[in-house]
């Protein structure tokens, strides 16, 4: 678990270890979700519109959906450890 403070402008700093692990760089997009009363930050990595659209016509799940599902499962397992 990592702790950070909220600035006067409502901003937070994501610790360097997490930025490096999830390839979050200045200008990166993240999504905030409320899952079970907890705020979850999900990095959104869009390589290119073509890469993002792969599998779209096949009816497959989008990268974003797969990432959300993986994060939810990770959170579930973390909660189970406690």
RAJO-V445783 format. One record per residue. N is the residue number from 0. SS is DSSP state (H for helix, E for strand, - for the rest). D_CENTER is the distance of its C-alpha to the mean C-alpha in Angstrom with 2 decimals. Layout:
BEGIN
n = [N:N]
ss = [SS:SS]
d_center = [D_CENTER:D_CENTER]
END
This chain:
BEGIN
n = [0:1:2:3:4:5:6:7:8:9:10:11:12:13:14:15:16:17:18:19:20:21:22:23:24:25:26:27:28:29:30:31:32:33:34:35:36:37:38:39:40:41:42:43:44:45:46:47:48:49:50:51:52:53:54:55:56:57:58:59:60:61:62:63:64:65:66:67:68:69:70:71:72:73:74:75:76:77:78:79:80:81]
ss = [-:-:-:-:-:-:-:-:-:-:-:-:-:-:-:H:H:H:H:H:H:-:-:-:-:-:-:-:E:E:E:E:E:E:E:-:-:E:E:E:E:E:E:E:-:-:-:-:H:H:H:H:H:-:-:-:-:-:-:-:-:-:H:H:H:H:H:H:H:H:H:H:H:H:H:H:H:H:H:H:H:-]
d_center = [15.75:15.51:17.00:16.93:19.11:18.71:20.96:23.74:21.76:18.82:16.63:14.82:14.62:11.74:13.99:14.99:14.39:10.60:10.78:13.07:11.40:8.24:10.64:9.59:13.01:14.94:14.45:10.90:9.08:5.99:6.08:7.55:8.77:11.89:12.17:15.60:16.24:13.27:10.71:7.11:4.62:1.27:3.40:6.15:8.99:12.25:15.16:17.88:18.90:20.90:18.23:15.94:19.05:20.06:20.82:20.81:24.56:24.62:22.72:19.91:16.36:14.14:11.44:8.97:10.83:10.89:7.21:7.15:10.38:9.56:7.09:9.97:12.48:11.28:11.53:14.80:16.16:15.48:17.28:19.99:20.70:21.58]
END
